[in-house]
């Protein structure tokens, strides 16, 4: 496998575009790509000409989660690396708009600000189907969909349609297949046209909800997820889920 970049990055009219580009891994990132992810987020934060961000995956895949290929299981190391990316993602004051063009690990999309999903996308948190503790879902879902509905889906690993996810409040908007990237770019341009102080400080105030529960829920829950990670899955999360063969 080549060492080429994981992120296709460009800036246009105040909007940074981050595209995950590893089709051979379903646009999932490898250990060697993590510094690139962190550096890209730093670049966006430090560039005063960037006022909004669009994140998507190349082709028909979103990706945006670790593949763990050639990445020996070390719970302490995996835990710190994962939390480092999550913390920097949440700490971005510039608004992040996600164009969700496929089913995906939902951590980064839901840690973002606006999620525009294509109508064909099915959304789920399948951790329990693999005998894993869900760490990020119990942190993010109840705030958006309520505790009862979060339990209904997280304890069973059931999927929901994009339209259901929008109705439940888990994502922001649904568009037809093939339209998420254009819709996300248009919305990001609107955000970039606004006074950045107002947008960024309002986002910071909103994300104080996430900071409030970071240590007692996310840090502990993600620790459970990593600590009980099935050893047989340490080389990558299967693309076929139990019951979906």
C-alpha positions in Angstrom: 0.0 0.0 0.0 1.4 3.4 -0.9 2.2 6.2 1.5 0.2 8.8 -0.3 -1.8 11.4 1.6 -5.1 10.5 3.3 -6.7 13.9 3.0 -7.3 15.8 -0.2 -7.3 19.4 1.0 -8.1 22.7 -0.6 -9.5 26.1 0.3 -12.0 28.0 -1.8 -13.6 31.3 -0.9 -13.0 30.9 2.9 -14.1 27.3 2.9 -11.7 24.4 3.6 -12.6 21.1 1.9 -11.3 17.9 3.5 -11.9 14.8 1.5 -10.9 11.4 2.9 -9.1 9.5 0.0 -8.1 6.0 0.8 -10.5 3.9 -1.3 -8.5 0.7 -0.7 -9.5 1.0 3.0 -13.0 2.3 2.5 -11.5 5.8 3.2 -10.5 4.7 6.6 -7.2 6.0 7.9 -4.1 4.1 9.0 -1.7 4.8 11.9 0.7 6.8 9.7 -2.1 9.1 8.6 -3.0 10.3 12.1 -0.4 13.1 12.2 -1.8 14.3 8.8 -5.3 14.5 10.3 -4.1 16.5 13.3 -1.9 18.8 11.2 -4.8 19.5 8.9 -7.0 20.5 11.8 -4.2 22.7 13.1 -3.8 24.3 9.7 -7.5 25.1 9.5 -7.5 26.5 13.1 -4.5 28.7 12.4 -5.6 30.1 9.0 -7.6 33.3 9.6 -8.8 33.1 5.9 -10.7 29.9 6.6 -14.2 30.4 8.1 -15.9 27.0 7.6 -15.0 23.4 6.7 -16.6 20.7 4.5 -15.7 17.1 5.3 -16.6 14.1 3.1 -15.2 11.0 1.6 -14.0 10.4 -2.0 -16.3 8.5 -4.3 -19.2 6.7 -2.6 -17.5 6.1 0.7 -17.2 8.3 3.7 -14.7 6.5 6.0 -13.2 8.8 8.6 -12.4 6.0 11.1 -9.2 4.0 11.9 -8.5 0.8 9.9 -5.9 -0.5 12.4 -4.0 -2.3 9.7 -0.4 -3.0 10.9 -1.4 -1.3 14.1 -0.9 -3.8 17.0 -3.5 -3.7 19.7 -2.3 -1.6 22.6 -5.3 -0.3 24.6 -3.5 2.6 26.3 -2.0 3.8 23.0 -5.2 3.3 21.0 -7.2 5.2 23.7 -4.9 8.2 23.8 -4.6 8.4 20.0 -8.4 8.2 19.5 -9.2 10.8 22.2 -6.5 13.1 20.8 -8.3 13.2 17.4 -11.7 13.6 19.0 -10.6 16.4 21.3 -9.0 18.4 18.4 -12.1 17.8 16.2 -14.4 19.1 18.9 -12.1 21.9 19.8 -12.3 23.4 16.3 -14.1 26.7 16.6 -14.7 26.9 12.8 -17.9 25.2 11.9 -17.6 21.7 10.3 -20.2 20.6 7.8 -20.3 16.9 6.9 -21.4 15.5 3.6 -22.4 12.0 4.5 -22.3 10.1 1.2 -22.4 6.5 2.7 -22.9 4.5 5.8 -20.1 5.4 8.2 -18.6 5.2 11.6 -20.5 8.1 13.1 -18.0 9.5 15.6 -16.5 12.3 13.5 -19.7 13.2 11.7 -21.6 13.6 15.0 -18.7 15.4 16.6 -19.1 17.9 13.8 -21.7 20.7 13.6 -24.0 20.0 10.6 -24.5 16.6 9.0 -26.1 16.5 5.6 -26.8 12.9 4.6 -27.8 11.4 1.3 -31.2 9.7 1.4 -29.9 6.2 0.7 -27.5 6.3 3.7 -28.3 3.9 6.6 -27.1 5.0 10.0 -26.3 2.8 13.0 -23.9 2.3 15.8 -23.1 -1.5 15.5 -20.7 -1.9 18.4 -22.9 -4.3 20.3 -23.2 -6.5 17.3 -19.5 -7.2 17.5 -19.5 -7.7 21.3 -18.1 -4.3 21.9 -18.9 -1.5 24.3 -20.1 1.6 22.5 -18.1 4.6 23.7 -18.9 7.6 21.6 -22.6 6.8 20.9 -23.7 7.0 24.5 -21.9 10.3 24.8 -23.5 11.9 21.7 -26.8 10.3 20.9 -28.8 11.1 24.0 -28.2 14.8 23.7 -29.7 14.7 20.2 -32.4 12.0 20.2 -33.2 11.6 23.9 -32.1 8.8 26.3 -35.0 6.4 25.5 -34.4 6.4 21.8 -30.6 6.3 22.2 -31.0 3.1 24.3 -33.4 1.6 21.7 -30.8 1.9 19.0 -27.5 1.6 20.8 -28.4 -1.5 22.8 -29.6 -3.4 19.7 -27.3 -1.9 17.0 -30.3 -1.4 14.7 -30.0 0.8 11.7 -32.2 3.8 10.8 -32.7 5.5 7.5 -31.3 9.0 6.9 -34.9 10.4 6.9 -35.5 8.7 10.3 -32.2 10.1 11.6 -33.2 13.6 10.6 -36.6 13.2 12.1 -35.1 11.9 15.4 -32.7 14.9 15.5 -29.5 12.9 15.0 -28.5 14.6 11.8 -29.3 18.0 10.3 -30.6 17.4 6.8 -31.3 14.8 4.1 -30.7 15.3 0.4 -31.0 13.0 -2.6 -28.2 10.6 -3.5 -25.3 12.4 -5.0 -26.3 15.8 -3.6 -24.6 15.9 -0.2 -21.3 17.5 -1.3 -22.9 20.3 -3.2 -25.4 21.0 -0.4 -22.7 20.9 2.3 -20.5 23.3 0.2 -23.4 25.7 -0.3 -24.1 25.7 3.4 -20.4 26.2 4.3 -20.2 29.2 2.0 -23.1 30.7 3.9 -21.4 30.1 7.2 -18.1 31.6 5.8 -20.0 34.7 4.7 -21.1 35.5 8.2 -19.1 37.4 10.9 -16.6 34.7 12.1 -16.6 36.0 15.6 -20.4 35.4 16.0 -20.3 32.0 14.3 -17.2 30.7 16.1 -18.1 31.9 19.6 -21.6 30.6 19.2 -20.2 27.2 18.2 -17.9 27.3 21.2 -20.9 28.0 23.5 -22.8 25.1 21.9 -19.9 22.7 22.3 -19.7 23.5 26.0 -22.4 20.8 26.3 -19.9 18.3 24.8 -17.1 19.6 27.1 -19.3 19.3 30.1 -19.7 15.5 29.6 -16.3 14.8 28.1 -14.6 13.4 31.1 -17.5 11.5 32.9 -19.1 10.0 29.8 -16.8 10.1 26.7 -13.4 9.5 28.3 -14.8 6.7 30.5 -17.0 5.1 27.8 -14.3 5.2 25.1 -12.0 3.6 27.6 -14.5 0.7 28.0 -14.7 0.4 24.2 -10.9 0.2 23.8 -10.3 -2.0 26.8 -12.8 -4.6 25.7 -11.9 -4.4 22.0 -12.2 -7.9 20.5 -8.6 -9.1 19.7 -9.8 -10.8 16.5 -10.9 -7.4 15.2 -7.6 -5.6 15.9 -6.7 -5.6 12.2 -9.8 -3.7 11.1 -13.5 -3.5 11.7 -15.5 -5.8 9.3 -17.5 -4.2 6.5 -20.2 -6.9 6.9 -22.2 -6.6 10.1 -23.7 -9.6 11.9 -27.1 -10.3 10.5 -26.3 -8.4 7.3 -24.5 -11.2 5.4 
